[in-house]
Each structure stands twice: as structure tokens, then as C-alpha cells.
Amino acid sequence: MDTIQYLKAQKAKLEAEMQWMDKDFSFDTEEGRRYAEALLKLVLIHMQIEEKEKNRAAK
């Protein structure tokens, strides 16, 4: 599987998980920490996708 496709699949999975999570959790709770962790992973994956697409376009 292509790296970009893999990252996009991971992104879609995280977005789906975050949809059922309550966005109003306090970060002091376990649910809030899981939401923040998922959001961080989502941002990092998005950055990796952008980087790889830029590298691919530069070639």
C-alpha cells in the first residue's frame, strides 16, 4: 500500500473515532486525554500527508 494511502486511511479512522467522542470532555479526564491524543495524531498525520504530497509533486 502506498504510504500516502496508508496515512489517509489512518486519518479517516481517527476522524471516525473522534466523531463519536464528546468534544466537551475536560482534559483532566481519561476521555479528554484520549480526545487530545487523537487530535494530535490527526494533525501529525495531516502534516505527513502534506509533506509526502509536496515531495511527490517536486519530483
N, C-alpha and C positions, 0 to 999 in steps of 0.2 A: 504494500500500500504506500502511496506517495506520502511524504511527510506532511505536506500541507493538508491533504485529505484526512490524515490521522488527527492533526491538530483541530481541524474543523469539526470532526466527529466528537472529539473531547469537549470542544466549545459547546456544541449542541447539547451534549449530555449535561454539562454544568448548568446551562441555561434552563434546561428542563427541570433539573433539581431545584434551582433557585425559584422557579415559578410557584412551587407548592410551599416553599418556605415563607414564613411571615417576615416581612421586611422591617417590622417594628420591634423585633427582639432587642433586648438590651444586650450589649456586648459583654456584660457580666455573666450571662447565662451560657450554657453549653450550646444552645440553638443559635445564639448570636455569634458565638465564636465560629461555629460551623458555617454560618452565612458569610461572615467576613472572610473566612478561609476560601470558600467557594468563589467569592467575588475577586479575591486576589489571584486565584488560579485562572479565572476567566480573563482578567486583564493581562496576565503574563502570556497566556496562550494567544490572545489577540495580538500582542506585541510580536510574538514569534512568527505568527502568520504574516504580519505586515513585513517583517524583516525578510522572510523567505521569498515572499512575492516580489519585493524590491530587488533582491538578488537575482531572482529568475528573470525579471524584466531587464536588468542591466546586462544580462548575457546576450 
